[in-house]
Every structure is written in C-alpha cells, then in structure tokens.
C-alpha cells in the first residue's frame, strides 16, 4: 500500500475536500486516515515545512509535465460556492 500525505478541510456535512488534486495514475478505492489537530488556534498559513516542500515539489512536477492552466482560467468558478 502506498501512502500519500496531503491536507484538506472537512465541511459541516462531513465531506472531505483536499487542498489540491492527487496525482494518481488510476482511480480506485482508497483508505483515508484523518488526523485532527487538538490545537484550535492553528493558523492556515502555519503549514509544516515538509508540507510546504511537498506542495512546491508537486507544483514543479505539474509545471514541467504541462499540467497547468492558463492564467486567464485560474479564477473561473471561484465564486461558485
């Protein structure tokens, strides 16, 4: 089994939303382990360095493999919630 660490949010309905898509070759059932911080004063900008580096590495990978959006499309749908 392969482990992938990422971050996300859980809404009022209990649904999990990842902060970014996972780059997986196939789509199948997954096991989810949710780790919830007991500290209620966590700032969303206080990500651990490992998480920041993982995001940078993923972004670089997406950029060099052409998995990008034109800047003109980046804000499409942002107000749909």
C-alpha positions, -999 to +999 in steps of 0.1 A: +000+000+000+013+035-009+009+064+015+003+100+003+002+129+028-018+159+019-040+185+036-077+194+033-108+205+051-140+189+063-172+208+058-202+209+080-217+179+062-186+158+070-173+158+034-135+159+029-121+184+004-084+181-005-064+213-008-050+201-042-057+171-065-037+140-061-016+129-090-026+093-092-023+071-123-055+052-116-087+058-096-097+032-072-110+029-036-086+044-010-083+042+027-085+076+045-069+083+078-079+117+092-056+133+117-072+162+135-051+186+155-062+191+191-048+227+189-077+250+180-055+280+173-038+267+142-033+294+116-039+281+080-006+297+069+014+278+096+020+246+074+049+224+085+080+229+062+076+193+049+041+201+037+053+233+020+082+215+003+058+187-008+035+213-024+064+231-041+077+197-055+042+188-067+038+222-083+072+220-101+063+185-113+030+198-127+047+227-144+074+206-161+048+180-172+024+206-187-003+201-161-011+238-159-040+261-165-037+294-185-037+323-161-070+336-177-087+304-165-074+303-129-102+323-114-130+306-133-156+292-109-140+307-078-173+323-067-195+292-074-198+282-037 
